[in-house]
Amino acid sequence: MHTTLISASELAALPPAHTLLLDCRFQLADSGYGARAYAAGHLPGAHYLHLDADLSGPKNGRNGRHPLPDSTALGARLGALGVGENIQVVAYDDAGGMFAARAWFLLRRLGHAAVAVLDGGVAAWQQAGFSLTEEVPLPQPCRFKPAPALNAIVDVDAVLANLAQPDFVLVDARSPERFRGMGESMDPVGGHIPGALNRCFLDNLGPDGGYLPAAQLASQWRAMPGLPADSRAVVHQCGSGVTACVNLLAMEHAGLGGSRLYPGSWSEWCSDPARPVSSGT
């Protein structure tokens, strides 16, 4: 069972009857990109999931740009595609895993342990000599059975209370510039949540777009100033709870399991002017 990352060669060797692929390609500036890319060519057997329509819930102006989807609705969607108890799910994209990691987190949150992200995404698959197809697979519907969640979340009230009585440390996955409040283009307010640390999600990737080796990731995360030794005291966030999942996945792959996610992230936090904001380093 693969539970964090899987290579292209490992994926190609899996039995198709017990494997289900999720194409999670997306672009924040072009919400239709992923569907077009899927139609033009995808990994054989893959089904497409849209970040906004499938991997996020309704927005109300106060719960961030990508709220978590309703668990029952997501479970029904996964079951309709054929995600069952003995199915290995593999999610992929073409953006360093930032959208695939979101799907990985959501399936783990529903208790489906056999889910991994294709290391290096579409490019790694093609570079390994495997082809894409335009053929859309027929789903094999089944009943998705949620199990106890493998990952926990914290809400905005817990993050606010944590300012006065620290119980965990936030790690912000946005770029250093956005963390400092410089050049903010996604949200109306720049800066970061007071006390948060910064590790851009891209720092987990090598020059080839794949994840760094597990030992190297573990060394980097352990050397991060201010990071608790107990991974359960680490809570990840970003702009809207998407790229933060890359940091969470990287820690899991490095053997530093148990960290959590603040789904609303900066876009939820800054929606209320009463919440404090820090800028600079």
C-alpha positions in Angstrom: 0.0 0.0 0.0 1.3 3.4 -1.0 0.4 6.2 1.5 2.5 9.2 0.6 4.3 9.3 -2.7 4.6 6.8 -5.6 6.9 6.8 -8.6 5.8 6.5 -12.2 7.4 3.0 -12.4 5.7 1.9 -9.2 2.3 3.2 -10.5 2.7 1.4 -13.8 3.3 -1.8 -12.0 0.1 -1.6 -9.9 -2.8 -3.9 -10.9 -5.4 -1.7 -12.8 -8.3 -3.5 -11.2 -7.3 -2.3 -7.8 -6.0 1.1 -8.7 -7.9 4.4 -9.3 -6.2 7.5 -10.6 -7.4 11.1 -9.9 -6.3 13.8 -12.3 -6.3 17.0 -10.2 -4.7 19.5 -12.6 -5.8 23.1 -12.0 -4.7 26.7 -12.3 -5.8 29.3 -9.9 -5.9 31.9 -12.7 -7.8 29.7 -15.1 -10.4 27.4 -13.5 -11.1 25.6 -16.8 -7.5 24.6 -17.4 -7.6 21.3 -15.7 -10.6 20.0 -17.6 -9.1 21.0 -20.9 -5.7 19.4 -20.0 -7.5 16.2 -19.0 -9.4 16.1 -22.3 -6.2 16.7 -24.3 -4.5 13.8 -22.6 -4.4 12.1 -19.2 -2.9 9.0 -17.5 -4.8 5.9 -18.6 -7.7 5.1 -16.3 -7.7 8.5 -14.6 -10.8 10.4 -13.6 -10.8 14.2 -13.3 -11.5 16.1 -10.1 -11.9 19.9 -10.1 -10.5 21.9 -7.2 -13.5 24.2 -6.9 -16.3 21.8 -7.8 -15.0 18.6 -6.2 -12.2 19.3 -3.7 -13.7 22.4 -2.1 -17.0 23.5 -0.6 -19.2 26.6 -0.9 -17.7 29.9 0.0 -19.6 32.4 2.2 -17.0 35.3 2.2 -15.8 34.3 5.7 -14.5 30.7 5.3 -11.7 31.2 2.9 -11.2 30.7 -0.8 -11.2 26.9 -0.8 -13.3 25.6 2.2 -13.3 21.9 2.8 -16.0 20.0 0.9 -18.8 18.3 2.7 -17.5 14.9 3.7 -20.8 13.1 2.8 -20.8 14.7 -0.7 -17.2 14.0 -1.3 -17.6 10.4 -0.2 -20.5 9.9 -2.6 -18.4 11.4 -5.4 -15.5 9.1 -4.6 -17.8 6.1 -4.4 -19.4 7.0 -7.8 -15.9 6.8 -9.3 -15.1 3.5 -7.7 -13.1 4.3 -4.6 -13.6 1.2 -2.4 -11.9 -0.4 0.6 -9.3 -2.3 -1.5 -8.5 0.4 -4.0 -5.2 2.1 -4.2 -5.9 5.7 -5.1 -3.2 7.8 -6.8 -3.6 11.6 -7.3 -1.6 13.6 -9.7 -1.2 17.1 -11.3 1.3 19.1 -13.2 2.1 21.7 -10.5 4.4 20.1 -8.0 1.6 18.1 -6.4 -0.1 21.2 -4.9 -3.6 20.1 -6.1 -3.0 16.3 -5.9 -1.9 16.8 -2.3 -5.2 18.4 -1.5 -7.0 15.3 -2.8 -4.5 13.1 -0.8 -5.4 15.0 2.4 -9.1 14.8 1.8 -9.1 11.1 1.2 -7.0 10.5 4.4 -9.4 12.8 6.3 -12.2 10.4 5.3 -10.0 7.5 6.5 -8.9 6.1 3.1 -5.3 5.2 3.9 -4.4 3.8 0.5 -3.8 7.1 -1.3 -0.6 8.5 -2.7 0.6 11.4 -4.9 2.4 10.7 -8.1 5.9 12.0 -7.5 6.7 14.5 -10.3 3.2 14.3 -11.8 2.4 14.1 -15.5 5.9 15.1 -16.5 7.5 12.2 -14.5 5.0 9.8 -16.1 5.9 10.9 -19.6 9.7 11.0 -18.9 9.5 7.4 -17.7 8.3 6.5 -21.2 4.6 6.1 -20.4 1.9 7.6 -22.6 -1.2 9.7 -22.1 -4.7 8.9 -23.5 -7.8 10.8 -24.4 -10.0 7.9 -23.5 -12.4 8.6 -20.6 -12.8 5.5 -18.4 -16.1 4.1 -17.3 -16.5 4.5 -13.6 -17.1 1.4 -11.5 -19.4 2.7 -8.7 -19.2 1.3 -5.3 -20.1 2.4 -1.7 -17.4 4.5 -0.2 -17.1 3.7 3.5 -15.5 6.4 5.6 -13.2 5.2 8.3 -11.6 7.1 11.3 -9.7 10.1 9.9 -5.9 9.8 9.6 -5.4 13.6 9.7 -6.9 16.2 11.9 -7.8 19.8 11.3 -8.0 22.9 13.4 -10.5 25.7 12.9 -10.1 29.5 13.1 -11.3 29.7 16.7 -8.5 27.3 17.7 -5.9 29.3 15.8 -7.2 32.5 17.5 -7.1 30.9 21.0 -3.6 29.6 20.2 -2.3 33.2 20.1 -2.9 33.6 23.9 -2.2 30.0 24.9 0.2 28.4 22.5 -0.5 24.7 22.0 0.8 24.4 18.4 2.9 26.1 15.8 1.6 27.3 12.5 3.7 26.7 9.3 2.7 29.0 6.4 3.3 27.4 3.0 3.1 30.6 1.0 6.1 32.3 -0.7 8.4 34.4 1.6 7.1 37.5 -0.1 3.5 36.9 0.6 4.3 35.8 4.1 6.0 39.2 4.7 3.0 41.0 3.2 4.7 42.0 0.0 3.0 41.8 -3.4 -0.2 40.2 -2.1 -2.4 39.5 -5.1 -4.7 36.7 -4.0 -6.2 38.2 -0.8 -7.3 41.7 0.2 -4.9 41.9 3.1 -1.1 41.1 3.2 0.9 39.6 6.0 0.6 36.5 8.1 -0.9 35.1 11.3 1.1 36.2 14.3 3.6 33.6 15.4 3.5 31.6 12.2 6.7 30.1 10.7 7.3 30.1 6.9 8.3 27.2 4.7 7.2 27.6 1.1 5.7 24.4 -0.3 8.2 24.6 -3.2 11.1 24.0 -0.8 10.0 20.4 -0.6 10.7 19.9 -4.3 13.9 19.3 -6.3 14.9 20.8 -9.6 13.0 18.1 -11.5 9.7 19.0 -9.9 9.7 15.8 -7.8 9.8 15.7 -4.0 13.2 15.6 -2.3 14.3 12.3 -0.8 12.6 11.4 2.5 15.9 11.7 4.5 16.6 15.1 3.1 13.1 16.3 3.8 13.4 15.0 7.4 16.7 16.8 7.9 15.4 20.1 6.6 12.2 20.0 8.6 14.0 19.1 11.8 16.4 21.9 11.3 13.7 24.5 10.9 14.0 27.1 13.7 11.0 27.1 16.1 9.5 23.9 14.8 8.3 21.6 17.6 10.0 18.2 17.9 6.5 16.6 18.2 4.9 16.8 14.7 1.5 16.7 16.3 2.1 20.2 17.5 2.5 21.4 13.9 -0.4 22.9 12.0 -0.1 23.8 8.3 -1.7 26.7 6.5 -1.3 28.7 3.3 -3.5 31.1 1.4 -6.6 28.8 1.2 -5.6 25.3 2.6 -4.4 23.9 -0.7 -0.6 24.3 -0.9 -0.3 23.7 2.8 -1.2 20.0 2.0 2.2 19.8 0.2 4.0 20.6 3.4 1.8 18.1 5.3 2.5 15.4 2.7 6.3 16.2 2.8 6.4 15.8 6.6 4.4 12.5 6.3 6.8 11.2 3.6 9.8 12.2 5.8 8.4 10.1 8.7 7.3 13.1 10.6 3.6 12.1 10.9 0.8 13.6 12.8 0.8 17.3 11.8 -2.6 19.0 11.1 -4.2 21.5 8.7 -5.9 24.8 9.2 -8.1 24.7 6.1 -9.4 28.3 6.1 -5.8 29.5 6.2 -4.9 33.2 5.5 -7.9 33.9 3.3 -10.2 33.0 6.1 -8.1 34.7 8.8 -7.8 38.0 7.0 -11.6 38.2 6.2 -12.2 39.5 9.8 -10.4 42.8 10.4 -10.6 42.1 14.2 -8.0 39.3 13.8 -4.4 40.5 14.3 -2.0 40.5 11.4 1.8 40.5 11.3 4.1 41.6 8.5 7.8 41.2 7.8 9.8 38.2 8.9 
